[in-house]
Amino acid sequence: MNRHHLKRTILLADGAGCAIAGLAMLAGKRHLPAGDPLARQRVPLVFALFGTSAALVSSSVHCRDRDLERSASVNALWVAWCAVNYRKCRTCTTRSLVGVTGILDLTMGVIQMAVRRG
């Protein structure tokens, strides 16, 4: 696998992950009690996740190092959001969703920075 193909695969995988997280937020409405802070943020989160997904997929066309840097920066923002909001979640389902999302975003950001440098 050449570097260009590897970069494209990483960006597409990250974009797919964001889309899956957005779908989980849409489907998880019944798991979000009215008082859960995540319930109030649900609609903006879905738009942000789908927007991030679209940006990642579109940047996979060129797969430049700066695309990977930008993606890693966005992943860092998602990790920060997850860290701040994890304790605010009131159900096991929402804590799991936020925790897994944070871990996956951290992992993808590290991979993107490592491939960019390589």
C-alpha positions as CSV (number, residue, x, y, z in Angstrom):
1,M,0.0,0.0,0.0
2,N,1.5,3.3,-1.0
3,R,1.4,6.4,1.3
4,H,-1.3,8.2,-0.8
5,H,-3.6,5.2,-0.5
6,L,-2.8,4.9,3.3
7,K,-3.6,8.5,3.9
8,R,-6.9,8.2,1.9
9,T,-7.9,5.1,3.8
10,I,-7.3,6.8,7.2
11,L,-9.3,9.9,6.2
12,L,-12.1,7.8,4.8
13,A,-12.2,5.6,8.0
14,D,-12.3,8.7,10.2
15,G,-15.1,10.2,8.0
16,A,-17.1,6.9,8.3
17,G,-16.6,6.9,12.0
18,C,-18.0,10.4,12.3
19,A,-21.0,9.5,10.2
20,I,-21.6,6.4,12.4
21,A,-21.4,8.5,15.5
22,G,-23.9,10.9,13.9
23,L,-26.2,8.1,13.1
24,A,-25.9,6.8,16.7
25,M,-26.9,10.2,18.0
26,L,-29.9,10.2,15.7
27,A,-30.9,6.6,16.8
28,G,-30.1,7.2,20.4
29,K,-32.8,9.7,21.1
30,R,-34.8,7.3,23.2
31,H,-31.7,6.7,25.4
32,L,-31.3,10.4,26.1
33,P,-33.5,11.4,29.1
34,A,-34.9,15.0,28.9
35,G,-32.5,16.2,31.6
36,D,-29.4,14.8,30.1
37,P,-27.1,17.6,28.8
38,L,-26.5,15.5,25.7
39,A,-30.2,15.6,24.9
40,R,-30.1,19.4,24.6
41,Q,-27.0,19.2,22.4
42,R,-28.3,16.4,20.2
43,V,-29.3,18.3,17.0
44,P,-26.1,20.5,16.9
45,L,-24.0,17.4,17.6
46,V,-25.6,15.5,14.7
47,F,-24.9,18.4,12.3
48,A,-21.3,18.8,13.6
49,L,-20.6,15.0,13.3
50,F,-22.1,14.9,9.7
51,G,-20.2,18.1,8.8
52,T,-17.0,16.6,10.1
53,S,-17.6,13.4,8.2
54,A,-18.2,15.3,5.0
55,A,-15.0,17.4,5.4
56,L,-13.0,14.3,6.1
57,V,-14.3,12.4,3.1
58,S,-13.8,15.4,0.8
59,S,-10.2,15.9,2.0
60,S,-9.5,12.3,1.2
61,V,-9.5,13.3,-2.5
62,H,-6.1,14.9,-2.3
63,C,-4.8,13.4,0.9
64,R,-2.2,16.0,1.6
65,D,-0.2,16.2,4.8
66,R,-2.1,19.4,5.8
67,D,-5.4,17.5,5.4
68,L,-4.1,15.0,7.9
69,E,-3.0,17.8,10.2
70,R,-6.4,19.5,10.0
71,S,-8.1,16.2,10.6
72,A,-5.9,15.6,13.7
73,S,-6.7,19.0,15.0
74,V,-10.5,18.4,14.6
75,N,-10.1,15.1,16.3
76,A,-8.4,16.9,19.2
77,L,-11.4,19.2,19.5
78,W,-13.7,16.2,19.6
79,V,-11.6,14.5,22.2
80,A,-11.8,17.7,24.3
81,W,-15.5,17.9,23.9
82,C,-15.9,14.2,24.9
83,A,-13.7,14.8,28.0
84,V,-15.7,17.8,29.1
85,N,-19.1,16.1,28.5
86,Y,-18.3,12.6,29.7
87,R,-19.1,13.2,33.3
88,K,-22.3,15.2,32.4
89,C,-23.9,12.1,30.8
90,R,-26.5,10.6,33.0
91,T,-27.0,7.2,31.3
92,C,-24.7,4.3,30.7
93,T,-25.5,4.5,27.0
94,T,-24.6,8.1,26.6
95,R,-21.4,7.7,28.7
96,S,-20.4,4.8,26.5
97,L,-21.1,6.7,23.3
98,V,-19.1,9.7,24.4
99,G,-16.3,7.6,25.9
100,V,-15.9,5.4,22.8
101,T,-16.1,8.5,20.5
102,G,-13.3,10.2,22.5
103,I,-11.1,7.1,22.5
104,L,-11.6,6.6,18.7
105,D,-10.9,10.3,17.9
106,L,-7.8,10.3,20.0
107,T,-6.6,7.1,18.2
108,M,-7.3,8.5,14.8
109,G,-5.6,11.8,15.6
110,V,-2.4,10.0,16.7
111,I,-2.5,7.8,13.6
112,Q,-3.0,10.9,11.3
113,M,-0.1,12.7,12.9
114,A,2.2,9.6,12.6
115,V,1.4,9.1,9.0
116,R,1.8,12.7,8.2
117,R,5.3,12.8,9.5
118,G,6.3,9.4,8.0
